[in-house]
Amino acid sequence: MSTATTAPDRSPDPDHRPRATPSRRPRQRPHRPRNRASTALTVAMALMLAYTLLPLLWLVMSSTKNSDSLFSSFGLWFGHGFSFFHNVHEVLTYDNGIYVRWLGNTVLYAVLGAGGAAALAALGGYGLAKYEFRGKRAVFGAVIGAITVPTTALAVPTYLLYSKIGIVNTPWAVIIPALASPFGLYLMRVYAMEAVPDSLLEAARIDGASELRTFFTISLRLLAPGFVTVLLFTLVATWNNYFLPLIVLNNPQWFPLTVGLSQWNTQTMGPQTGATLDLYPMVITGSLLAIIPLVVAFLLLQRYWQSGLAAGSVKQ
């Protein structure tokens, strides 16, 4: 006798349906109003950029014009003809090439003054950051106080002091004041505190290295970004220095570009007098040539400058 086996009924039971798992809806972020502060900041930065670049654009356009088109054409566009190379030739050859002499004087003052100021700031800032000595707080307080004193307020006392010494109307009357940079000293002190680890200095001392050797072989390499930052700041300040050379220098052979171009500008006369305006293109073209070395210096040293500004912003 055979037994028939029946397959189990696998049809779904309507009373026991599987429950559908509820799907999780993504949490919706609350709607935030549009941040208008970024738009205002963008507009402010655009206005600042225009405020900075428009004078430079005017300077470039005006250096391509002659005396006639300088006052008869739109300032932010080219005039009648292209006189840039003629203006450059006139600037470099006027008065037996006095502009080249002024440019050399400016380079001399900037290299010795800015380089010396950066070196002294590196030494002084490193000493204030890594050494303990009596009167350290008083010295640092004097540095902070010196930052608040405007340099123009010291021009007349500097002239009286140098007249007693007998170095007025010499390059040293411009170079020596440029060596003092309280802001550079403060900046190097702050930078050295984070850039040079104390453990590295202790290891160098244990190995028998002297303090000078430790500074020049180890610390100075770590201070390079801050050193270049101070160098750029002091370079711009020395290159654009006007009031102090105007007071302490009388011989045009020792004038920097700022004082020399100002002398040319005072010799020009307005169009209402009917006088010649040949010096106006020379002043403008000379001003354009004067800023080219600064632009080149920033382009060559900007990577050190940017890294120097960012140092210490992230805690290791």
Residue pairs with C-beta under 8 A, 6 or more apart in sequence:
54 76
57 76
58 75
58 76
59 284
59 287
59 288
60 288
61 75
61 76
61 77
61 78
61 79
62 70
62 75
62 281
62 284
63 84
63 87
63 281
63 284
63 285
63 288
64 78
64 79
64 82
64 83
64 84
64 87
65 73
65 78
65 79
65 80
65 81
65 83
65 281
66 79
66 80
66 81
66 83
66 86
66 87
66 281
67 276
67 277
67 278
67 280
67 281
68 80
69 79
69 80
69 81
70 79
70 277
70 280
70 281
70 284
71 271
71 277
72 79
72 80
73 79
73 80
83 281
84 285
87 281
87 282
87 284
87 285
88 285
88 289
90 278
90 281
90 282
90 285
91 99
91 282
91 285
91 286
91 289
92 99
92 100
94 282
98 252
98 260
99 257
99 260
99 286
101 253
102 255
102 256
102 257
102 259
102 260
102 261
103 257
103 289
103 290
105 171
105 254
105 255
105 256
105 257
106 239
106 256
106 257
106 258
106 290
107 293
108 171
108 175
109 171
109 174
109 175
109 178
109 238
109 239
109 241
109 245
109 256
110 235
110 238
110 239
112 175
112 178
113 174
113 175
113 178
113 179
113 234
113 238
114 178
114 231
114 234
114 235
114 237
114 238
114 239
115 231
116 175
116 178
116 179
117 178
117 179
117 180
117 181
117 184
117 230
117 234
117 238
118 181
118 184
118 227
118 230
118 231
118 234
120 179
120 180
120 181
120 185
121 181
121 184
121 185
121 187
121 188
121 230
121 234
122 188
122 220
122 223
122 226
122 227
122 230
123 215
124 185
124 188
124 189
125 184
125 185
125 186
125 187
125 188
125 189
125 190
125 191
125 192
125 226
126 188
126 189
126 192
126 196
126 215
126 219
126 223
128 136
128 139
128 140
128 143
128 185
128 189
128 192
129 188
129 189
129 190
129 192
129 193
129 196
130 192
130 193
130 196
130 198
130 201
130 219
140 189
143 182
143 185
143 186
143 189
144 182
144 186
146 180
146 182
147 182
147 183
147 186
151 177
151 243
151 244
152 243
154 177
155 243
155 244
155 247
156 247
158 173
158 177
158 244
158 247
158 248
159 168
159 247
159 248
162 168
162 173
162 248
167 173
167 176
168 248
168 250
169 248
169 249
169 250
169 251
169 254
170 254
171 254
173 244
173 248
173 249
174 241
174 244
174 245
174 248
174 249
174 256
177 244
178 234
178 237
178 238
178 241
181 230
181 233
181 234
181 237
183 233
184 230
184 233
184 234
187 226
187 229
187 230
187 233
188 223
188 226
188 227
188 230
190 312
191 223
191 225
191 226
191 229
191 308
191 311
191 312
192 219
192 223
192 226
194 311
194 312
195 222
195 223
195 225
195 226
195 311
195 312
196 218
196 219
196 222
196 223
200 218
201 214
201 218
201 219
204 213
204 214
204 218
205 214
209 217
209 218
220 227
224 304
225 304
225 305
225 307
225 308
225 311
226 308
226 311
227 308
228 301
228 304
228 305
228 308
229 304
229 305
229 308
229 309
231 301
232 297
232 298
232 301
232 305
235 294
235 297
236 294
239 257
239 293
239 294
240 258
241 256
241 258
242 256
242 258
242 259
242 262
245 255
245 256
245 258
245 259
246 259
246 262
249 255
249 259
252 260
252 263
255 263
257 286
257 290
261 283
261 286
261 287
261 290
264 279
264 282
264 283
264 286
265 279
265 283
267 279
268 277
268 279
268 280
268 283
269 275
269 276
269 277
271 277
298 305
